[in-house]
Amino acid sequence: MTSVKSNENSTSFELLSEVKPDWFLKKPTVENDSVSYSKNLAPGKVDGYRFMSFYMAPNEKNYDTFFGKVVDKNWYSNSMHPNAVALREASAEANGVWRVLHRVTYVSRIPPEFQPVPDENLTPDITPPANLSSNTIITRIVEDKVGAMIDPRPVEIGIAIDMVLGTSSTDTGILGTLLPWWGNYLLEAEVYASPAYKRLLELREDLLNYMVEKYASQYYLNLDFL
């Protein structure tokens, strides 16, 4: 007869999470200084969500974060609550403590009530570009190439800007006839990633955005006038 004995040890931990969401989701109504609740649910209230919890490996940074940013220092130093006393005893020496990280992964909210027709139509908040009076010459040259279009698309404005600024040292555009040095500048800009190359890209982008904002502001001002 053979008898064999074995001994096994194991350690484990578990995380218990208690959630207390807002259970009353009815829509409040106020009438004659009294509050009542309708049968409908209040739009925007959370009616469900999911979250995940992660066990982070022990690290001394967890200790510093907890005692430096999470725990109220006044409560930790002066309170006689058992939890505060236990924390003061546990923090006698810095160590690599563990950390539990919670992350909400999904939130469900009660949608707004269906509205077939909006209550109000508002004109977009369009702000004219700054310093229009100081940029009159360049904007008028671009507008002349855009033509009579009231609300041109960005691509149409971009074509007009190419006609004004030129595309290369052999096609210097309108500025080439107005500025004697513009052709040499375009020649420098043909060197990829050179300072002149980068400045010319910024100039084209800034001028395009500037003209788009100018046309947009003029267009919506005309709609308001009409």
Steps between C-alpha positions, in 0.01 A plus 500: 500500500636845402385825660577838344433842649508832320469859614382782273479870580343772292432870539247711317309822527169632376352840426147579617343807341179660625323731255216735596376670182216748479197273491234773463500602132166680467489844340429784748254777414456830685161668511381767744816461710426131550702211364341191355623214285364385167476144373776568249866446580730801528722538192869486578478285813716189509299177489792260466876477473784252504839524663816297537740474791871432461749378757818701450835347590658622826708813452639772723337759271162368616599588857602853403186555292265375770642700790594803290192546278214279621485521880396829657809613690308675777283193564801271479706702750236607754200267485452235770282288272615134504576516127722804546680336789554184295635702209747682721626167628520354147692799367784478749725385217463542125445173316377358174126486559243358261236707327150442362412700191135546397400604148145556372479339156141576399230747608136484394291816535130558445471666155323833450138505398436488126455842340384487135561875461770690687381777730731757347735539206809700579750644258846352556727714711728629225768751597662707222878458478712750691665810351303506176587864439873419517469215248278671245746481210567125513134411567378711210751339264382153604133603472564629149624152398214324680253701295136569570438193717333598829578179689798334330629164614846471660633328187390796287663742740816288494517522119472878522778511761727299268436756228595780740802344673621298203601135497873510419790728405381482138137574593524784752133595487369851549740573786784442258387807304461709816803397708839490322645254753209254496645283225827451693299408809307235310830366369627460860172336595552226241764347730308243704484566879692829466388800712350663189318174414344482849404869506331473162294203618394694810416802285277295267322331791451823697373688194259218412354489854483880506306520174268213598407685820454825307265347244309311773444816704385694193267218394319469835480878543323519163258227611418693817446816295266320263 
